[in-house]
Amino acid sequence: NGSFHQPSAFLMMGIPGLEALHPWISIPFCALYLSALLGNCVILFIIRRTPSLHEPMYYFLCMLALTDLGLALCTLPTTLGLFWFGARRIGFDACLAQMYFIHILSFIESSVLLAMAFDRFMAISHPLRHAAILTRSTVLKIGLAIVLRGVLSLLPIPFLLRRLTYCGRTELSHSFCFHPDIMNLACADIKVNVFYGMIVLLSTVGTDFIFIVLSYILIIRTVLSLTTREECLKALNTCVSHICAVLVFFIPMIGLSMIHRFGKNVPPLVNTLVAYTYLVIPPALNPVIYSIKSTHIREALLRALCRK
């Protein structure tokens, strides 16, 4: 078909209206990326070196840290390359690859948060059966299932984008590649892409969120049945870090999905800020959240620092 056109590259956008300030804006982004890389590496190192932390809760935390590292590394080169050097161009295939890994890691993070909710439910509602059900091999199988689910469910997306004919527009809305963003640059029928994207999103992230909410409803029922206030507070305290991680991840993700699908009149600046909140903030904040709230991680970190 002679009318078929596929661009050789896309042009990424920074923060609309603030292009002259990009070198200064890069400073907080550098701090966030540094926090994400160092914080998650420290979490992994501490858990690996501390035998008392070799429990399901901390195995899932390792999965979360690895996912956050992957998310940070996926967006860091293009974001800082744009802010520092004005490097806006990204090849078509490179953009599809970045998009694929960003979405896979996002879906994996959602599933890991669900697994952590199940772990908290078992630890609070069925403490005597917790260790017997969530053995090391079971946790490993859950981790493999989570990865396979993300990889296979998103596998058709790059091929669906490659089959489209693209118009003259090549400007993306962000400094990274996002499926709805690329899809909206096409001048062909994108109903299949929209339908498949919605089905995958609802059957993965949407389902995960519903089951996380259900897990906490059951946790609250169990906590309310405890006899003393101290026991209630102690049980709920073990969930605070996880609840914060869930809110930090799901709120901007849902907001960004809604903006891309229904927010035609939303200012570009709002779209950009929500996107950065979704992909940059959780990897940087999660290590801080768990380090502050987890006494075991704090103590292990202090012991490691004292030994040095």
C-alpha positions in Angstrom: 0.0 0.0 0.0 1.6 3.2 -1.1 -0.2 5.3 1.5 1.4 3.3 4.4 3.8 5.5 6.3 5.9 4.8 9.4 8.1 7.6 10.8 11.8 6.9 11.3 11.7 8.6 14.7 9.5 10.5 17.2 10.2 13.8 18.9 9.8 13.8 22.7 8.5 16.8 24.7 9.8 18.0 28.0 7.7 20.3 30.2 5.5 22.6 28.0 6.2 26.3 28.3 9.3 25.7 30.5 11.8 24.6 27.8 14.2 27.4 28.8 14.3 26.1 32.4 15.0 22.4 31.5 18.6 22.5 32.8 17.3 23.8 36.2 14.4 21.4 36.1 16.8 18.5 35.6 18.2 19.0 39.2 15.1 17.7 41.1 14.8 14.9 38.5 18.4 13.9 39.1 17.7 13.9 42.8 14.6 11.7 42.3 16.5 9.2 40.0 19.5 9.1 42.4 17.1 8.4 45.2 15.4 5.6 43.2 18.6 3.9 42.2 20.4 4.2 45.5 17.3 3.5 47.7 16.2 0.4 45.8 19.8 -1.0 45.6 20.1 -0.4 49.4 16.8 -2.3 50.0 18.0 -5.2 47.9 21.4 -5.3 49.6 20.0 -5.1 53.2 17.5 -7.9 52.6 20.1 -10.1 50.9 22.6 -9.6 53.7 20.1 -10.0 56.6 18.9 -13.6 57.2 16.1 -12.4 59.6 14.5 -10.6 56.6 14.3 -13.7 54.5 10.5 -13.8 54.8 7.7 -13.5 52.2 7.0 -9.9 53.0 10.6 -8.9 52.2 10.9 -11.2 49.2 7.9 -9.3 47.7 9.6 -6.0 48.7 12.7 -7.2 46.7 10.4 -7.7 43.7 9.0 -4.2 44.2 12.5 -2.8 44.4 13.7 -4.6 41.2 10.6 -3.3 39.4 11.2 0.3 40.6 14.8 0.0 39.4 13.7 -1.1 36.0 11.1 1.7 35.7 13.8 4.3 36.7 16.3 3.0 34.2 13.7 2.9 31.4 12.9 6.6 31.6 16.2 8.0 32.9 18.2 8.1 29.6 15.5 9.9 27.6 14.3 12.2 30.3 17.8 13.5 31.4 19.0 13.4 27.8 16.2 15.8 26.9 16.7 18.1 29.9 20.5 18.2 29.7 21.2 18.1 26.0 17.9 18.8 24.3 18.0 15.3 22.7 14.3 15.0 21.6 14.7 12.4 18.8 14.0 8.7 19.5 13.9 6.1 16.8 10.6 4.4 16.0 11.8 0.9 17.1 13.6 2.2 20.2 10.4 4.0 21.2 8.3 0.9 20.9 10.9 -1.0 22.9 10.9 1.6 25.7 7.1 1.7 25.7 6.9 -2.1 26.0 9.2 -2.3 29.0 7.6 0.7 30.7 4.2 -0.9 30.5 5.4 -4.4 31.5 7.1 -3.0 34.6 4.1 -0.9 35.5 1.9 -4.1 35.2 4.4 -6.1 37.2 4.5 -3.4 40.0 0.7 -3.5 40.1 0.8 -7.3 40.5 3.5 -7.2 43.1 1.4 -4.8 45.2 -1.4 -7.3 45.0 0.9 -10.1 46.1 2.0 -7.9 49.0 -1.6 -7.2 50.0 -2.3 -11.0 50.0 0.8 -11.5 52.2 -0.5 -8.9 54.7 -3.9 -10.5 54.6 -2.5 -14.0 55.4 -0.1 -12.6 58.1 -3.0 -10.8 59.9 -5.9 -13.1 59.3 -4.2 -16.5 59.3 -0.9 -16.0 61.1 -0.4 -19.7 61.9 -0.8 -20.7 58.3 1.2 -17.8 56.8 4.6 -19.4 56.7 3.2 -22.8 55.5 1.3 -21.2 52.6 3.8 -18.6 51.5 7.0 -20.7 51.3 10.1 -19.6 49.4 9.1 -21.7 46.4 5.6 -20.4 46.4 6.9 -16.8 46.4 9.2 -17.6 43.5 6.3 -19.2 41.5 4.2 -16.1 42.2 7.0 -13.9 41.0 7.4 -15.9 37.7 3.7 -15.8 37.2 3.6 -12.0 37.6 6.4 -11.6 35.0 4.8 -13.9 32.5 1.5 -12.2 32.9 3.0 -8.8 32.1 5.1 -10.0 29.2 2.4 -12.1 27.4 -0.5 -9.7 27.9 1.4 -6.8 26.4 3.2 -8.7 23.6 0.7 -7.8 20.9 0.9 -4.0 21.6 4.2 -3.2 19.6 2.8 -5.2 16.6 -0.5 -3.4 16.8 1.4 -0.1 16.7 3.6 -1.2 13.8 0.7 -2.0 11.6 -0.7 1.6 11.8 -0.1 4.4 9.3 1.2 7.5 10.9 0.4 11.1 9.9 2.9 13.9 9.7 2.8 14.6 13.4 5.7 13.0 15.3 5.6 14.9 18.6 5.0 12.8 21.8 3.5 14.4 24.9 6.3 13.2 27.3 10.0 12.5 27.5 9.3 8.8 27.2 7.1 6.6 25.0 3.6 5.7 26.2 1.1 3.5 24.3 -1.9 5.9 24.0 0.5 8.7 23.1 2.0 6.8 20.1 -1.4 5.5 19.1 -2.9 9.0 18.9 -0.3 10.0 16.3 -1.7 7.5 13.8 -4.1 8.5 11.0 -5.5 5.0 10.6 -8.3 3.3 12.5 -7.1 2.7 16.0 -10.2 0.9 17.4 -8.4 -2.4 17.8 -5.6 -0.7 19.7 -8.0 1.2 22.0 -10.1 -1.9 22.6 -7.1 -4.2 23.3 -5.4 -1.6 25.5 -8.6 -1.2 27.6 -9.1 -4.9 27.9 -5.5 -5.5 29.1 -5.6 -2.6 31.5 -8.9 -3.6 33.1 -8.0 -7.3 33.3 -4.6 -6.7 34.9 -4.2 -3.4 36.7 -8.0 -2.9 37.2 -8.3 -6.5 38.6 -5.3 -6.0 40.8 -6.7 -2.8 42.3 -10.1 -4.5 43.0 -8.4 -7.4 44.8 -6.2 -5.1 46.8 -9.3 -3.2 48.0 -11.0 -6.5 48.9 -7.9 -7.7 50.7 -8.0 -4.6 52.9 -11.7 -5.0 53.6 -10.9 -8.5 54.9 -7.9 -7.2 56.9 -10.0 -4.5 58.5 -12.7 -7.1 59.4 -10.0 -9.2 61.1 -8.4 -6.2 62.9 -11.8 -5.0 64.2 -12.3 -8.5 65.8 -9.1 -8.2 67.8 -9.7 -7.7 71.5 -7.4 -4.9 72.5 -6.6 -1.5 70.9 -2.9 -2.2 71.0 -3.3 -5.4 68.9 -5.4 -3.4 66.4 -2.8 -0.7 66.0 0.1 -3.2 65.8 -1.7 -5.1 63.0 -2.6 -2.0 61.0 0.9 -0.6 61.4 2.3 -3.5 59.4 0.1 -2.3 56.5 0.9 1.4 56.5 3.9 1.2 54.1 2.0 -1.0 51.7 -1.0 1.3 51.7 1.3 4.3 50.9 2.9 2.4 48.1 -0.5 1.5 46.6 -1.7 5.1 46.7 1.5 6.5 45.3 1.3 4.1 42.4 -2.4 3.8 41.5 -3.6 7.4 41.9 -1.3 8.9 39.2 -1.6 5.8 37.0 -5.4 6.0 37.0 -5.2 9.8 36.5 -2.8 9.4 33.5 -5.0 6.7 31.9 -8.1 8.9 32.2 -6.3 12.0 30.8 -5.1 10.1 27.7 -8.5 8.6 27.0 -10.9 11.3 28.0 -9.0 14.5 28.8 -8.9 16.1 25.3 -9.1 19.6 26.9 -6.7 19.0 29.8 -3.7 21.5 29.6 -0.5 19.8 28.4 1.3 20.8 31.6 -1.2 18.8 33.7 -0.7 15.8 31.5 3.1 16.0 31.7 3.1 16.5 35.5 0.8 13.5 36.1 3.0 11.3 33.8 6.2 12.2 35.7 4.4 11.6 39.0 3.4 8.2 37.8 6.8 7.0 36.5 9.4 8.9 38.6 7.9 9.4 42.0 7.0 5.8 43.1 10.5 4.4 42.4 12.0 7.2 44.5 9.5 7.2 47.3 9.0 3.5 47.9 12.4 2.9 49.5 11.9 5.9 51.7 8.5 4.7 52.8 9.6 1.2 53.7 12.8 2.4 55.3 10.9 4.8 57.6 8.1 2.5 58.5 9.9 -0.9 58.7 11.8 -1.2 62.0 13.6 -4.3 60.8 14.9 -2.6 57.7 16.0 0.4 59.7 17.8 -1.7 62.2 19.5 -3.8 59.5 20.6 -0.6 57.7 22.0 0.8 60.9 23.9 -2.4 61.6 25.4 -2.3 58.1 26.5 1.3 58.5 28.0 0.6 61.9 30.0 -2.3 60.5 31.4 0.0 57.9 
